[in-house]
Amino acid sequence: MEQNTAPPAVEFGAHDAKHFPERSSSLICKQNKRANKMCAAQEQQPYEPEDQSQRISDGQGSANQTDEEKSAYAVAADLPDGGVVGWVQCVAAFLLVLDGFGFITAFGVFQTYYVDRLQKPLQTISWIGSMQIFLLFLLGTISGRAIDAGYFRVTLIIGFVFQVGGIFGASFSKTYWQVLLSQGIATGIGNGMHFTALVWLVSQYFSKRRGLALGISSCGAPIGAVIFTLMPKQMIPTAGIEWTLRAMGFLVLFNSIIVFIIARPKPASRASAPLLDLPAFKELPYLLFTVGMFFTLLGAYFAYYYVPQFGKKRLGLDDNEALTILLIMSAVGVTGRLIPPYIADRSIKPLRTLVVSIFLSSINLYAWPGVKSQPGLIVWVIAYAFTVNAVQTLFTASMGEVTSDMSKLGVRIGMVFTVISFACLAGPPIGGALVDMAGGNFLYAQMFAGSTMLVGGFLVALAKVKQSGLDGFFRISHEA
């Protein structure tokens, strides 16, 4: 039997009927069902369940069975849902997220410090942070293709070298351009090479509980943000920025070694697959989802970069109080990455839960201008951190719902990452430019961020409607 390399399917619905020309209305593969429990309805061409099981188990089927049908059966025949090895992979993914997104999310600390040290305006400094996110997602297509082709460990090694090297390089940087090249570009390349790997790794070992598994692993982002915020807060006054960055580099290096040891990807055999799967954009649910996430992430990261500055400029907070706000924001993110995915796996499903989270994040951003005090800001960051962290977790878990060919999930994840990378690159600097243009007033930037997320929410909701129908969108069940 040819080794199946595709991550398990989230679900096969009506939009997948074209892959099953002989049983387009009789075979329904559900996310919750393991391979040996595939359900079938005998409406057009009856067939024996035992024959179906045999075809699944041997991975071949009849002579007139199409390759795509065989591939679909092969995917369904290997739907694990955790186990010891699976949860160990979740730990590996957790460490990857901690080192990557955790470090990036804590950039608000560096932005506050670099504004004074490098004597540059906010929007200029924000390019360092946005460049990290841009490259993290932009390289998703390349890393996703490499992973699908079987170069998982090579991709990890390249990512580790750039990531650790970039952090150490930043510790020796004295000018803005040196910091941009090291902390912005080098670490961004490193994160981009292994971010797709963590999503792909977890998706291989979880089906029914994939949303929860990705939620747990993605908790590395807020936990990492807390760690990488506390380290500068405690170390810069005594050790300086140079040794603070080096300490961070050693921590990332240690975690990288652990990941390399415990990561156990399944063998891949798709070496001849193309770099891009452009026909995917002809599938309306996938297209709407991709464009919707572009608008969503165009405004999502503004608050993380500018909350400390908002606290200092608009509320009169000192540096320590501003960093405490960022710490609270990062810590609360853990709940946003656990509770919504858990609910999604039990009944609502990731894509539908994602839509709700995007709309709630937009509402929070529209409410931000009403914050007039430090307690009010604390309440606001708690609410926003919960919803926006749910968005960041659920959008990766939702990709399977808008992907018809699960054997190409790695490439399709990478393609989405590449598209949204430009939103992540432009969003924070646009917000900074709006703040500077308004003479330090954050209102225009806050409305911009809230509006882009609102547009994104509508587009992602439409993707769900196209994927399951209007009735399916509002049907709260495990099969919807």
C-alpha positions in Angstrom: 0.0 0.0 0.0 1.4 3.4 -0.9 2.1 5.5 2.1 -0.5 8.2 2.6 1.1 11.5 3.2 -1.8 13.9 3.3 -3.1 15.3 6.6 -6.6 14.0 7.4 -9.6 15.6 5.9 -11.8 17.8 7.9 -14.8 16.9 6.0 -16.0 16.0 2.5 -19.3 17.6 1.6 -21.4 18.3 -1.4 -18.7 20.3 -3.0 -16.5 17.2 -3.1 -19.0 15.2 -5.2 -17.0 15.7 -8.3 -14.3 13.5 -6.8 -16.8 10.6 -6.5 -18.5 10.3 -9.9 -19.9 6.9 -9.2 -21.3 7.7 -5.8 -21.7 11.5 -5.7 -24.8 11.2 -3.5 -24.0 8.1 -1.7 -20.7 8.5 0.0 -20.2 11.1 2.8 -16.9 11.3 4.7 -17.3 13.0 8.0 -14.6 14.6 10.1 -15.6 12.6 13.2 -15.4 9.2 11.6 -12.2 7.2 11.6 -11.3 5.3 8.5 -12.9 2.0 9.6 -16.2 3.8 10.3 -16.9 5.4 6.9 -20.6 5.8 6.5 -22.5 5.3 3.2 -26.0 5.8 1.9 -27.1 3.5 -0.9 -29.1 5.8 -3.1 -27.8 5.3 -6.6 -25.4 2.3 -6.8 -25.6 -0.1 -3.9 -22.4 -1.7 -2.8 -21.3 -4.0 0.0 -19.8 -2.5 3.2 -17.3 -5.2 3.5 -16.1 -4.5 -0.1 -15.8 -0.9 0.8 -13.7 -1.7 3.9 -11.5 -4.0 1.8 -11.0 -1.2 -0.8 -10.0 1.2 1.9 -7.7 -1.2 3.6 -5.8 -2.2 0.6 -5.8 1.3 -0.9 -6.4 0.1 -4.4 -10.0 -0.8 -5.2 -11.4 -1.8 -8.5 -9.6 -1.4 -11.8 -12.0 1.3 -13.0 -11.6 3.3 -9.8 -10.2 6.8 -10.4 -6.9 7.9 -8.9 -8.7 10.8 -7.0 -11.2 8.3 -5.5 -8.3 6.0 -4.4 -6.6 9.1 -2.9 -9.7 10.0 -1.0 -10.1 6.5 0.4 -6.4 6.5 1.3 -6.9 9.7 3.2 -9.9 8.4 5.1 -8.1 5.1 5.8 -5.5 6.8 8.0 -7.3 9.2 10.2 -5.4 9.1 13.6 -6.7 11.2 16.4 -3.8 11.8 18.8 -2.1 9.0 20.7 1.3 9.4 22.5 3.1 10.2 19.3 0.4 12.7 18.2 0.6 14.6 21.4 4.3 14.7 21.3 4.1 16.3 17.9 1.7 18.8 19.6 4.5 19.6 22.0 7.0 20.1 19.1 4.5 22.4 17.4 4.0 24.3 20.7 7.8 25.0 20.9 7.9 26.1 17.3 5.0 28.6 17.9 6.6 29.8 21.1 9.9 30.6 19.4 8.2 32.1 16.3 5.0 33.8 17.0 5.8 34.3 20.7 8.9 36.3 19.7 7.1 38.2 17.1 4.0 39.0 19.3 6.3 40.5 21.9 7.7 43.0 19.4 5.7 45.8 21.1 8.4 45.7 23.8 11.1 46.2 21.2 9.1 48.9 19.3 8.9 51.0 22.5 12.7 50.6 23.1 13.8 51.1 19.4 11.8 54.3 19.1 14.1 55.9 21.7 17.3 54.1 20.9 17.2 54.4 17.1 15.4 57.7 17.0 12.9 56.7 14.3 9.2 57.3 14.1 6.6 54.7 15.0 5.7 53.7 11.5 9.3 53.2 10.6 10.1 51.0 13.5 6.9 49.0 12.9 8.4 47.7 9.6 10.8 45.5 11.7 7.9 43.7 13.3 5.7 43.6 10.2 8.6 42.2 8.2 8.8 39.3 10.5 5.2 38.4 10.1 5.3 39.1 6.3 8.2 36.6 5.7 6.7 34.1 8.1 3.6 33.8 5.9 5.2 34.7 2.6 7.5 31.7 2.7 4.6 29.4 3.4 4.3 28.4 -0.3 7.9 27.4 -0.5 8.0 25.6 2.9 4.7 24.0 2.3 5.8 22.6 -1.0 9.1 21.4 0.4 7.3 19.6 3.3 4.9 17.9 0.9 7.9 16.7 -1.1 9.4 15.1 1.9 11.9 17.7 3.1 10.5 18.3 6.5 13.7 18.2 8.5 15.7 20.2 5.9 13.0 22.9 6.2 13.3 22.8 9.9 17.1 23.1 9.9 17.1 26.1 7.5 14.4 27.8 9.6 16.4 27.2 12.8 19.6 28.7 11.3 18.0 31.9 10.1 15.9 32.3 13.2 18.6 31.8 15.8 21.2 33.6 13.6 18.8 36.6 13.2 18.3 37.0 17.0 22.0 36.8 17.7 22.7 39.2 14.8 20.2 41.7 16.3 22.2 41.7 19.5 25.2 43.1 17.6 23.2 45.6 15.6 23.7 49.4 16.1 21.6 51.0 13.3 18.1 50.7 12.1 19.0 48.9 8.9 21.1 46.3 10.8 18.1 45.6 13.1 15.8 45.4 10.1 18.0 42.9 8.4 18.6 40.7 11.4 15.6 40.9 13.6 13.1 41.7 10.8 14.3 39.7 7.7 16.5 36.9 9.1 14.2 35.8 11.9 11.2 36.3 9.5 12.8 33.9 7.0 13.5 31.4 9.8 9.9 31.5 11.1 8.5 31.2 7.6 10.5 28.1 6.9 9.0 26.1 9.8 5.6 27.7 10.5 3.8 25.7 7.8 5.7 22.7 9.2 3.9 22.9 12.6 0.4 23.1 11.1 1.2 20.2 8.8 2.7 18.2 11.6 -0.3 18.5 13.9 -2.8 17.9 11.1 -1.2 14.6 10.3 -2.0 13.2 13.7 -5.4 14.6 14.5 -8.8 14.5 12.9 -11.7 14.8 15.3 -9.7 16.9 17.8 -7.6 18.8 15.3 -8.9 22.2 16.3 -8.1 21.5 20.0 -4.7 20.1 19.1 -3.9 23.2 17.0 -5.3 25.4 19.8 -3.0 23.8 22.4 0.1 24.0 20.2 -0.7 27.6 19.3 -0.7 28.5 23.0 3.0 28.8 22.4 2.3 32.2 20.9 0.9 34.0 24.0 3.1 32.0 26.4 6.1 32.9 24.3 5.0 36.5 24.2 4.9 36.5 28.0 8.4 35.0 28.2 9.8 37.3 25.5 8.2 40.4 27.1 9.3 39.6 30.7 12.9 39.0 29.6 13.5 42.5 28.2 11.5 44.0 31.0 13.8 42.4 33.6 17.1 42.2 31.8 17.5 45.4 29.8 17.9 47.6 32.8 20.7 45.4 34.2 22.2 43.5 31.2 21.4 45.8 28.3 19.6 45.0 25.1 22.6 43.1 23.6 22.7 40.3 26.3 18.9 40.3 26.5 18.7 39.3 22.8 21.5 36.7 23.2 19.6 35.1 26.1 16.6 34.9 23.9 18.7 33.4 21.2 20.0 30.7 23.5 16.4 29.9 24.6 15.3 29.5 21.0 18.3 27.4 20.2 17.5 25.0 23.0 13.9 24.7 22.0 15.0 24.1 18.4 17.1 21.2 19.4 14.2 19.6 21.3 11.9 20.0 18.3 14.4 18.4 15.9 14.7 15.4 18.3 11.0 14.8 18.9 9.3 15.7 15.6 8.1 12.6 13.8 6.5 13.5 10.5 5.0 10.8 8.4 6.8 9.9 5.2 6.0 12.0 2.2 5.9 10.9 -1.4 4.6 13.8 -3.5 7.9 14.9 -5.0 6.4 15.6 -8.4 3.7 17.9 -7.1 3.7 21.6 -8.3 4.9 24.5 -6.3 1.4 26.1 -6.6 -2.1 24.7 -6.9 -3.6 27.6 -8.8 -6.8 25.7 -9.6 -7.6 25.9 -5.9 -8.6 29.5 -6.5 -11.4 28.3 -8.8 -13.0 26.8 -5.8 -15.1 29.6 -4.4 -15.0 28.6 -0.7 -11.2 28.5 -0.8 -11.0 31.9 -2.7 -13.4 33.7 -0.4 -11.6 32.3 2.7 -8.2 33.5 1.4 -9.4 37.0 0.6 -11.4 37.2 3.9 -8.3 36.3 5.9 -6.3 38.9 4.0 -8.6 41.7 5.3 -8.9 40.1 8.7 -5.1 40.1 9.3 -4.7 43.5 7.8 -6.1 44.9 11.0 -5.5 42.2 13.5 -1.9 42.9 14.6 -2.2 46.7 15.0 -3.2 46.5 18.6 -0.3 44.2 19.6 2.2 46.6 18.2 0.6 49.9 19.4 -1.1 49.1 22.8 2.0 50.1 24.7 2.3 53.4 22.8 -1.4 54.0 23.2 -1.1 53.6 27.0 1.9 55.9 27.1 0.7 58.7 24.8 -3.1 58.7 25.5 -3.3 57.5 29.1 0.0 58.7 30.5 1.3 55.3 31.5 5.0 54.9 32.2 7.1 52.2 30.5 6.6 49.6 33.2 2.8 50.1 33.2 2.7 49.9 29.4 4.6 46.6 29.3 2.4 45.2 32.0 -0.6 45.9 29.7 1.2 44.0 27.0 1.9 41.1 29.4 -1.8 40.9 30.3 -2.7 40.9 26.7 -0.3 38.1 25.9 -1.3 35.9 28.9 -5.0 36.2 28.2 -4.3 34.9 24.7 -4.0 31.4 26.1 -7.7 31.2 26.9 -8.5 32.4 23.4 -6.5 29.6 21.9 -8.0 26.9 24.0 -11.7 27.6 24.7 -12.9 28.5 21.2 -11.2 25.5 19.5 -12.6 23.2 22.1 -16.1 24.5 21.4 -15.5 24.2 17.7 -14.4 20.6 17.9 -17.5 19.7 20.0 -20.2 21.2 18.0 -19.7 24.5 16.1 -16.7 23.5 13.9 -13.6 25.6 13.3 -14.8 27.7 10.3 -18.1 28.8 11.9 -16.3 29.6 15.2 -13.7 31.6 13.2 -16.4 33.8 11.7 -17.8 34.6 15.2 -14.3 35.4 16.5 -13.5 37.7 13.6 -16.8 39.7 14.2 -16.2 40.0 17.9 -12.6 41.2 17.3 -13.9 43.8 15.0 -16.4 45.0 17.6 -13.6 45.2 20.2 -11.6 47.4 17.9 -14.5 49.7 17.3 -14.9 50.0 21.1 -11.2 50.8 21.6 -11.6 54.6 21.3 -13.9 54.5 24.3 -11.0 53.5 26.6 -10.1 56.5 28.8 -8.2 54.9 31.8 -5.8 52.2 32.7 -8.4 49.9 34.2 -10.5 50.4 31.1 -7.5 49.5 28.9 -6.9 46.3 31.0 -10.6 45.2 30.4 -10.3 46.0 26.7 -7.0 44.1 26.1 -8.5 41.1 27.9 -11.6 41.1 25.6 -9.6 41.7 22.4 -6.8 39.2 23.3 -9.4 36.5 23.8 -11.1 37.0 20.4 -8.1 37.8 18.2 -6.1 34.8 19.6 -9.1 32.6 18.7 -8.9 34.0 15.1 -5.2 33.2 14.8 -5.8 29.6 16.0 -9.0 28.8 14.1 -8.0 30.1 10.7 -5.3 27.4 10.4 -7.7 24.7 11.7 -10.4 25.9 9.3 -8.4 25.5 6.1 -9.3 21.8 5.8 -13.0 22.8 5.6 -12.4 24.8 2.4 -9.9 22.4 0.9 -11.4 19.7 -1.4 -8.1 17.9 -2.2 -6.5 17.1 1.2 -3.4 15.6 -0.4 -2.5 19.1 -1.3 -3.2 20.7 2.1 0.4 21.6 2.6 0.6 23.6 -0.6 -2.8 25.2 -0.1 -1.9 26.2 3.5 1.2 27.8 2.1 -0.7 29.6 -0.6 -3.1 31.2 2.0 -0.1 32.2 4.1 1.6 33.8 1.1 -1.5 35.9 0.3 -2.1 37.1 3.9 1.6 37.9 4.3 1.1 41.1 2.4 -1.7 42.1 4.8 0.6 41.5 7.8 3.3 43.5 6.1 1.1 46.5 5.4 -1.2 46.5 8.3 0.9 47.8 11.2 2.8 50.5 9.1 -0.6 51.7 7.8 -1.8 52.0 11.3 1.3 53.8 12.4 1.0 56.2 9.4 -2.6 57.0 10.4 -1.5 57.7 14.0 1.3 60.0 12.8 -1.0 61.7 10.3 -3.5 62.4 13.1 -0.9 64.0 15.3 -0.8 61.1 17.8 -4.5 60.4 17.7 -5.3 56.7 17.4 -8.9 57.0 16.3 -8.4 56.7 12.5 -6.1 53.7 12.9 -8.5 52.0 15.3 -11.4 52.4 12.8 -9.2 51.2 10.0 -8.3 48.0 11.9 -11.9 47.4 13.0 -13.3 47.9 9.5 -10.8 45.6 7.7 -11.7 42.8 10.2 -15.4 43.4 9.6 -14.9 43.0 5.9 -12.9 39.9 6.4 -15.5 38.4 8.7 -18.2 38.8 6.0 -16.0 37.2 3.4 -15.1 34.2 5.6 -18.8 33.8 6.5 -19.6 33.7 2.8 -17.0 31.1 2.3 -18.8 28.9 4.9 -22.1 29.5 3.2 -20.6 28.4 -0.2 -19.1 25.4 1.5 -22.1 24.1 3.4 -25.1 26.2 2.2 -27.0 28.8 4.1 -28.8 26.1 6.2 -25.5 24.4 7.0 -24.1 27.7 8.2 -26.7 28.0 10.9 -27.0 24.3 11.7 -25.1 23.8 15.0 -24.2 20.1 14.9 -21.1 18.0 14.7 -21.9 17.1 11.1 -22.6 20.6 9.8 
